[in-house]
Amino acid sequence: MNSVLKVNHLPALTYRFLKSNDSEIEIKDFNVKVVNTPEPENIPSAVTFKNDVTEKDITELFADINEKIASKRIGLPGPNGDTSLLNESQTVKTGMGAEIDNLMKEMNVPVSLITAEEGYIVEEPVVISYALNDGDYVLGNQVIHAKKNSEITVIMEYDSEAESNGFLGVQTRLLAEEGAKINLVKVQMLGEKITHFEDIGGVCDTDADIETINMQLGAGKTWGGCRVTLLGDSSVFNNHTGYLCRHKQSYDMNYVADQMGKKTQSNMVFRGVLLDEAEKTFRGTLDFKSGSAGSVGDEQEDTLLLSPDVINRTVPVILCEEEDVDGRHGASIGQLGDDTLFYMESRGIDEETAKKLMIRARMESIARMIPDEALIIRIQQFIRTIL
């Protein structure tokens, strides 16, 4: 299989020379293995798990919600003529874009459907683990559906041996019906010789809530995207992302909160560290659509640069069609401060140890939000090992 995918499109274009409007994934000479999503070891009683669901089934599942989106957006193109929410090339708009959908369809990747039944609060997480062996080239695809007034937590973990070669591409789509909540946790601890992409897209109906935690700690080249449409009034999207890039690792990401309903809330937090010759591109967009009166959005990035040779690109964007909204963004990007180093050294901690402490503190501030103590310990051990 040989292909070049255009992904992570910025909703409003900026100058070309910044090289931030989109990105490319080159897939060549890959003998891609199409697999079902690994079945969880323990499936809670109020959750159903189905493999080999067709894309037609998923289109039907999202039919009503997409009709609501279309009815709100007809005749109301966004900034720069953006009509992306009316584009029927994707059943669910995702952060990485339509070419990931096309790849999944071209390769006939089976879809797995995870459903929380109406009215049930599922306290036990559904845990899905991808364990790559050397030479594995894998694509996976899931849909998580929380029915009315239900709640579900899904934890997805990606692991491999440190020296393994391979490729892992995963797409996860979310549907939170009225009053429902989806908690999605993704932890990537792959070897540096592996290429990885992580594509997420979701829709929230009235009073619904999508919470995502994303930790990108391994893989040589990583692309990630997350786009959540806050369709219903008083719907919520919260995201916390932690990333650690070292050596010549790269991480290219695109996050979008489409706020359509009244009094919606989005909060996106990103904490990362770049070392050696690592490279990172961050695109974060708050898009207040017409009709989103009373909505609030906030995106904050905090990146620690621990080498003069790293490359960091940060593109925070706010788009607005509505007057009565509150949108905020901020970025704190820089080196470890002299005052911090002086404080550490005055207590007998040398500069190298101080850097490691700061790295671990940033990553663990995200990891501690994960509702799985054993996974938190594995994350801590992974970070200690690679440092």
Secondary structure as the mmCIF struct_conf table of DSSP 4:
data_model
#
loop_
_struct_conf.conf_type_id
_struct_conf.id
_struct_conf.beg_label_comp_id
_struct_conf.beg_label_asym_id
_struct_conf.beg_label_seq_id
_struct_conf.end_label_comp_id
_struct_conf.end_label_asym_id
_struct_conf.end_label_seq_id
STRN STRN1 SER A 3 VAL A 7
BEND BEND1 PRO A 11 ALA A 12
HELX_RH_3T_P HELX_RH_3T_P1 ARG A 16 LEU A 18
BEND BEND2 ASN A 21 ASN A 21
STRN STRN2 SER A 23 ILE A 27
BEND BEND3 ASP A 29 ASP A 29
HELX_LH_PP_P HELX_LH_PP_P1 VAL A 32 VAL A 32
STRN STRN3 LYS A 33 VAL A 34
HELX_LH_PP_P HELX_LH_PP_P2 ASN A 36 PRO A 40
BEND BEND4 GLU A 41 ASN A 42
TURN_TY1_P TURN_TY1_P1 SER A 45 ALA A 46
STRN STRN4 VAL A 47 VAL A 53
HELX_RH_AL_P HELX_RH_AL_P1 GLU A 55 LEU A 61
TURN_TY1_P TURN_TY1_P2 PHE A 62 PHE A 62
HELX_RH_AL_P HELX_RH_AL_P2 ALA A 63 ARG A 73
TURN_TY1_P TURN_TY1_P3 ILE A 74 GLY A 75
HELX_RH_3T_P HELX_RH_3T_P2 PRO A 79 GLY A 81
HELX_RH_3T_P HELX_RH_3T_P3 SER A 84 LEU A 86
TURN_TY1_P TURN_TY1_P4 GLU A 88 SER A 89
BEND BEND5 THR A 91 VAL A 92
BEND BEND6 GLY A 95 MET A 96
HELX_RH_AL_P HELX_RH_AL_P3 ALA A 98 GLU A 106
TURN_TY1_P TURN_TY1_P5 MET A 107 ASN A 108
HELX_LH_PP_P HELX_LH_PP_P3 VAL A 109 PRO A 110
STRN STRN5 VAL A 111 ALA A 116
HELX_LH_PP_P HELX_LH_PP_P4 GLU A 117 GLU A 117
TURN_TY1_P TURN_TY1_P6 GLU A 118 GLY A 119
STRN STRN6 ILE A 121 ILE A 121
BEND BEND7 GLU A 124 GLU A 124
HELX_LH_PP_P HELX_LH_PP_P5 PRO A 125 PRO A 125
STRN STRN7 VAL A 126 LEU A 132
HELX_LH_PP_P HELX_LH_PP_P6 ASN A 133 ASN A 133
TURN_TY1_P TURN_TY1_P7 ASP A 134 GLY A 135
STRN STRN8 ASP A 136 ALA A 146
TURN_TY1_P TURN_TY1_P8 LYS A 148 ASN A 149
STRN STRN9 GLU A 151 SER A 160
TURN_TY1_P TURN_TY1_P9 ALA A 162 GLU A 163
STRN STRN10 GLY A 166 ALA A 176
TURN_TY1_P TURN_TY1_P10 GLU A 178 GLY A 179
STRN STRN11 LYS A 181 MET A 189
TURN_TY1_P TURN_TY1_P11 GLU A 192 LYS A 193
STRN STRN12 ILE A 194 CYS A 204
TURN_TY1_P TURN_TY1_P12 THR A 206 ASP A 207
STRN STRN13 ASP A 209 GLN A 216
BEND BEND8 GLY A 220 GLY A 220
STRN STRN14 LYS A 221 LEU A 230
BEND BEND9 GLY A 232 GLY A 232
TURN_TY1_P TURN_TY1_P13 ASP A 233 SER A 234
STRN STRN15 VAL A 236 CYS A 245
TURN_TY1_P TURN_TY1_P14 HIS A 247 LYS A 248
STRN STRN16 SER A 250 GLN A 259
BEND BEND10 GLY A 261 GLY A 261
TURN_TY1_P TURN_TY1_P15 LYS A 262 LYS A 263
STRN STRN17 GLN A 265 LEU A 274
TURN_TY1_P TURN_TY1_P16 ASP A 276 GLU A 277
STRN STRN18 GLU A 279 PHE A 288
TURN_TY1_P TURN_TY1_P17 SER A 290 GLY A 291
TURN_TY1_P TURN_TY1_P18 ALA A 293 GLY A 294
STRN STRN19 VAL A 296 LEU A 305
TURN_TY1_P TURN_TY1_P19 PRO A 308 ASP A 309
STRN STRN20 ILE A 311 CYS A 320
BEND BEND11 GLU A 321 GLU A 321
BEND BEND12 GLU A 323 ASP A 324
STRN STRN21 ASP A 326 GLY A 334
HELX_LH_PP_P HELX_LH_PP_P7 GLN A 335 GLY A 337
HELX_RH_AL_P HELX_RH_AL_P4 ASP A 338 GLU A 345
TURN_TY1_P TURN_TY1_P20 SER A 346 GLY A 348
HELX_RH_AL_P HELX_RH_AL_P5 GLU A 351 ALA A 367
TURN_TY1_P TURN_TY1_P21 ARG A 368 MET A 369
BEND BEND13 ILE A 370 PRO A 371
HELX_RH_AL_P HELX_RH_AL_P6 GLU A 373 ILE A 386
#
